[in-house]
Amino acid sequence: MKCIYCGFADSKVIDSRSTDDDNSIRRRRECLNCGKRFTTYEVIESTPVLVVKTDGTRQPFDISKVKSGIIKACEKRPVPMAEINKLVNDISKKVYNRLDQEIKSKEIGEMVMEGLKNLDEVAYIRFASVYRQFRDITTFADFINNSINTDKK
């Protein structure tokens, strides 16, 4: 690692520890030439995943959008934030573990629905009503009846 003070290309690591968010490593270094100390951060470089929308456009995967949708569905429900965060992390892992650079928005929506179904039934129905874009009450009632019948099997 190049020293920021004298430009010397060699340094030694004095201390290493993970950051508070556990997404990077903080390294305290000492230059082998001038003896001054400096800090570097090491992070995992990830390849961006693009979300293919229903209209064919592509945009970068943004887990905060997923989290926002889940929080809206769980609003005024007895769902702990820790459970929401766990679901968000699980979905993020699934998306990145696919090793594909593209994923359809429909697949992400299905992951959210599956997670909400196990988390809170009302939040699941709320999310489904927006995600599936029910046109009328009959379609909505059919969805609820199918969900009930599927759970009984």
N, C-alpha and C positions, 0 to 999 in steps of 0.2 A: 504494500500500500504506500503510495507516494505521500511524503510529508507535506502538509499544507504550509509549513513555515519555511523550510529550506529546499524542498523539492526532491530530497533524497528518496530513492526508490525502495528502501527497506525499513521496516519497523517491526517491533515485537508487540504481541498482544499481552497486556497486563491483566485485564479483567474482561470477562464475557458474561452477559446475562440477558435473559429475554426481556422484552419491553412489557409494559402493563397489559397490552392487548394480545400478547403472545404471537404477534404476527411478524415480528422482526427480532433480531439479536443486536444488542448494543455492545460494541467492543471499544474498550479503552486501550489506546496504543501509545507506544513511545518510539520516537524516531531514533534509529541507531547512529545517526550522524550528529544531530544537534541536541538530542536528549529531551526535546519538548514533547508534551503529551497532547493527544487529540482524540476525538471520538468519531467512530464510524458506525453506521447502521447497515445491517445485512438483511435484505428482504427477499422473499421468494418471488421470482419473476413468473407471472402467469400469462398464458396466451389468452387474448380476449375471446369471449364467447359472444356471438351475435345472435340476437333473437329475431326470428323470421315471423313478422306479423301476418295476420290473415290477408292483408292487401298486398303481400309480397315484399314490403319494405323491410329493411334490416336496421337494427339499432343495437348498441352494446347492452349486454345483460347487466341489469342494475338490481341487485338484491334489495335495495331500499324500496323499490317499487313493489316488490313482492311483500315485504314487511308491512308497508303502508296498507296494502289491500287486506292483509290478514288482520291488522289492527282495526281497520274499519269494520270488518265482518264480526270481530269479537267485541265491538264497542258495547258497553253496558252489560257484558256477560261476565260470569265468574271465572274468567280464564286468566291465570297468573302470567305475568310478563315473561317469566322464566320458560313457560311452556311455549309461548309464542316465539321466543328467541330460539328454542330448541328446534321447533318446526322450520323456522327460517334457515337455521344452520344445516338441517337435514336436506332441505331443498337445494341450498347452495352446493353442498357436497355432491348431491346427485347430478346437478348440472355440470359441475367441473369434472366429476369422475367419469363422465361419458366419453371424454377425450375427443369429442366432436367440437368443431369450431362454430357450429350453428345448431340451434334448437328452435323448434316451432313454439310460438307463444301458447298454442293449445296444449302442448305437453307440460309446460310450466303450470298452466291453469289446472290441469288434471292432477299434478303433484300437490298443488295447494288444496284442491277439493278433497283428495284422499287424506291429507293430513288433518284438515278441519273436520272431516267426518269422524275421525278417531278422537278429536279434541273436544268438540262441542257441536251438537246437532243443529242448534239455532244458527251459530256462526256459519256452519256448512250450508244451510239453506239460504242464508243471506248472501254468501259469496256466490252460490250457484245462481241465484236470481239475477245477479248482475252479470256474471260470467256467461251464462247460457242465454241471456237476453230474451227472457220469456215474453211472448207477444200478448198473451192474455191469461186470465185466471185458470182456464182449463189446462193449458200447457203446464202451468205452475203446479196445479193440483196433481196432474199425471206424474210429474217429476217426484213430488213428495210421496205419492202412493207407490211408485216404483222403488224409491229409496227404502220405504218401510218394508215392502215385500222382499227386497234383496237382503235386508238385515235379518229377516226372520228365517231365511234359508240356512 
